[in-house]
Amino acid sequence: RTKCPYIPTCSEYTAQAIQKYGSLKGSAMGLWRIMRCNPFSHGCYDPVP
């Protein structure tokens, strides 16, 4: 089990972003989210816009 501090998790966020915005923009959004996810991140509810 991962310890992603965000809701939805980074992988769920990326999948939702790709579904909503297509592979190019959705992947870029997912990559940006993954770069922000780290042990020092407090996380929060951060849905796909």
CYANA upper distance limits for C-alpha pairs under 8 A (distance plus 0.5 A):
  4 CYS  CA      9 THR  CA      6.32
  4 CYS  CA     10 CYS  CA      7.42
  4 CYS  CA     37 CYS  CA      7.54
  4 CYS  CA     43 GLY  CA      8.34
  5 PRO  CA      9 THR  CA      7.83
  5 PRO  CA     37 CYS  CA      7.90
  5 PRO  CA     41 SER  CA      7.58
  5 PRO  CA     42 HIS  CA      6.93
  5 PRO  CA     43 GLY  CA      4.95
  5 PRO  CA     44 CYS  CA      7.26
  6 TYR  CA     10 CYS  CA      7.42
  6 TYR  CA     37 CYS  CA      8.29
  6 TYR  CA     43 GLY  CA      5.08
  6 TYR  CA     44 CYS  CA      5.57
  6 TYR  CA     45 TYR  CA      6.50
  6 TYR  CA     46 ASP  CA      7.11
  7 ILE  CA     43 GLY  CA      8.15
  7 ILE  CA     44 CYS  CA      6.70
  7 ILE  CA     45 TYR  CA      5.24
  7 ILE  CA     46 ASP  CA      6.48
  7 ILE  CA     47 PRO  CA      7.67
  8 PRO  CA     12 GLU  CA      6.32
  8 PRO  CA     13 TYR  CA      6.26
  8 PRO  CA     45 TYR  CA      7.40
  8 PRO  CA     46 ASP  CA      7.28
  8 PRO  CA     47 PRO  CA      7.00
  9 THR  CA     13 TYR  CA      6.52
 10 CYS  CA     14 THR  CA      6.61
 10 CYS  CA     30 GLY  CA      7.47
 10 CYS  CA     33 ARG  CA      7.02
 10 CYS  CA     34 ILE  CA      6.58
 10 CYS  CA     37 CYS  CA      8.25
 11 SER  CA     15 ALA  CA      6.73
 11 SER  CA     30 GLY  CA      8.17
 12 GLU  CA     16 GLN  CA      6.65
 13 TYR  CA     17 ALA  CA      6.54
 13 TYR  CA     30 GLY  CA      7.06
 13 TYR  CA     47 PRO  CA      7.47
 13 TYR  CA     48 VAL  CA      6.90
 14 THR  CA     18 ILE  CA      6.62
 14 THR  CA     26 GLY  CA      6.94
 14 THR  CA     27 SER  CA      6.95
 14 THR  CA     29 MET  CA      7.45
 14 THR  CA     30 GLY  CA      4.80
 14 THR  CA     31 LEU  CA      8.25
 15 ALA  CA     19 GLN  CA      6.70
 15 ALA  CA     26 GLY  CA      8.22
 15 ALA  CA     30 GLY  CA      8.44
 16 GLN  CA     20 LYS  CA      6.61
 16 GLN  CA     26 GLY  CA      8.31
 16 GLN  CA     48 VAL  CA      7.39
 17 ALA  CA     21 TYR  CA      6.20
 17 ALA  CA     22 GLY  CA      7.82
 17 ALA  CA     25 LYS  CA      8.26
 17 ALA  CA     26 GLY  CA      4.90
 17 ALA  CA     27 SER  CA      7.76
 17 ALA  CA     29 MET  CA      7.32
 17 ALA  CA     30 GLY  CA      7.46
 17 ALA  CA     48 VAL  CA      6.57
 18 ILE  CA     22 GLY  CA      5.18
 18 ILE  CA     23 SER  CA      5.50
 18 ILE  CA     24 LEU  CA      8.10
 18 ILE  CA     25 LYS  CA      7.61
 18 ILE  CA     26 GLY  CA      4.40
 18 ILE  CA     27 SER  CA      6.61
 19 GLN  CA     23 SER  CA      8.10
 19 GLN  CA     26 GLY  CA      7.83
 20 LYS  CA     26 GLY  CA      7.80
 21 TYR  CA     25 LYS  CA      6.38
 21 TYR  CA     26 GLY  CA      5.77
 22 GLY  CA     26 GLY  CA      6.00
 22 GLY  CA     27 SER  CA      8.47
 23 SER  CA     27 SER  CA      6.14
 24 LEU  CA     28 ALA  CA      6.83
 25 LYS  CA     29 MET  CA      6.66
 26 GLY  CA     30 GLY  CA      6.64
 27 SER  CA     31 LEU  CA      6.56
 28 ALA  CA     32 TRP  CA      6.72
 29 MET  CA     33 ARG  CA      6.77
 30 GLY  CA     34 ILE  CA      6.67
 31 LEU  CA     35 MET  CA      6.68
 32 TRP  CA     36 ARG  CA      7.01
 33 ARG  CA     37 CYS  CA      6.93
 36 ARG  CA     41 SER  CA      7.84
 37 CYS  CA     41 SER  CA      6.64
 37 CYS  CA     43 GLY  CA      8.16
